Amino acid sequence: KYKVLRELRTQIIAGARYRIPDILLCATPTRVHRIMDETPLAIIEILSPADTVSETLHRFRDYAGLGVPYIIQMDPETRVAHRFEEGSLIETTFDGLRFEHATVPFDSRRLFAELRREFDEASAIDTD
């Protein structure tokens, strides 16, 4: 079983440094407090126009230092997903996140298609 958490302050260095990822995937049971002090299974960041490559790579190195197995960047504008691996962002199409005893469904194509549909629906409402 898994739990999805949004924008939860995550401890990088005990009592000293924190990050706030867009989405965390955690195994259950996971203690959820104001600060996440357990290593999540995956961190998913949604790219925004203000994000810089340098800042993104610094954040992702912090997550990798915690031992997070999947560090994912989703770019809703270009509909491209990347995984962070060995210091690099690698374009990837995901169909699931594979762990030792299970696979968590994570279909990046379907997620981008849903985002596009929602954007198109919102745009149609705005023009009415």
N, C-alpha and C positions, 0 to 999 in steps of 0.2 A: 504494500500500500504506500501511496505517496500523497504528499500535501504540496499544493502550490501556494506560495506566499508572494505578495506584491510589496515592493518598496519597503522592505524591512531592514533597518540598520544592521549591518553585518560587521562583526568584529574582525579586524585584520591583525592588529597587534593588541593584546590584552590591555584594556584600560587606556589605550593611547590613540589608536587609529581605527576608523570605521569607513565603510562604503555603504551606499544604498542602491543595490541592484534593482532593476525594474522588476524582474521576476526571479524567484528562487524555487527550485524543485527540491523537496526534502523527503527523505524516507520517514515513515511513521513507525513508532511514535517519535516525534520531535518536540522538544520543549520550545514553546513559542512564548517569548517574553518581548520586552521592548527592544532587546538586542539579540540578534542571532549569534550564538557562540559555538554552534556546531557547524561542521563542514557540509554545505548543501551538495546534492548530487549534480545539480546543474544551475548555472546562472545564465539568464537570458537578458540581454540588453537590447533595447530598441534604439536604433540610431536616430539621433535628432540632428537638425541642421547646425546646432551649436557645438556638436561633438567634434573634437579634433583627433587626428590619428594618434598624435603623441599622447594625449590624455587618455584615449581609449586603451592604447597598449599598456600604459602605466596601470590603469585599473585592472586590466586583464592579467597582468603579471602579479598583481596583488592576489587575485582570485586563484591563480595557478599556485602561488606560494602556500595557499591554504590546502591545496590538494583537491580542488574542485574538478571532478572528472570531465564535465562538459561546460565549456564557456562559449556561449553562442551570441553572435551579433545578428540582429534582424534589421534589414534596411527596407522599410515599407515603401520608400520612394522608388527604388530600383527593383524591389522584390527579389533581393539577393540575401542569402544567409551565409554567414561565415562561422567557422569554428576556430577557436584560438588553440593552437597546438605548437609547442616548442618555440614560443615567442613570435609566431606568425599568425596572421589571419588568412585562413584558407577557405575559398569559396566552396560551399558544400550544400547539397540538397539532402535534407534529412527525411527519413521515413520513420525513424524511431530512435530512441536513446537506449543503447544496450548496456545493461549492467550485469553483474555476475550471475544473478538468478532470474532476471526478468528483463523485458523490453517495455519501455514506456512509449506509447504512441506519441509521435511528434512529427507530423507531416508538414514540412515547411511550404510545399507547393499549395496544399489545401489552406493553410493559414494565410498565405498571401492572397489567394483567391477570395477568401472570406473578407479580408481587409479591403480588397478592391471592390467587392460587392457592397460592403457597408459604406465605403467612400462614395460610390456611384449613387446609392440610395440617398445619402445625405446631400449630395450635390443636386439631385433631382428635386428634393424638398426645398432647397435654397432658391431654386430658379422658379418655383411655382408662385 
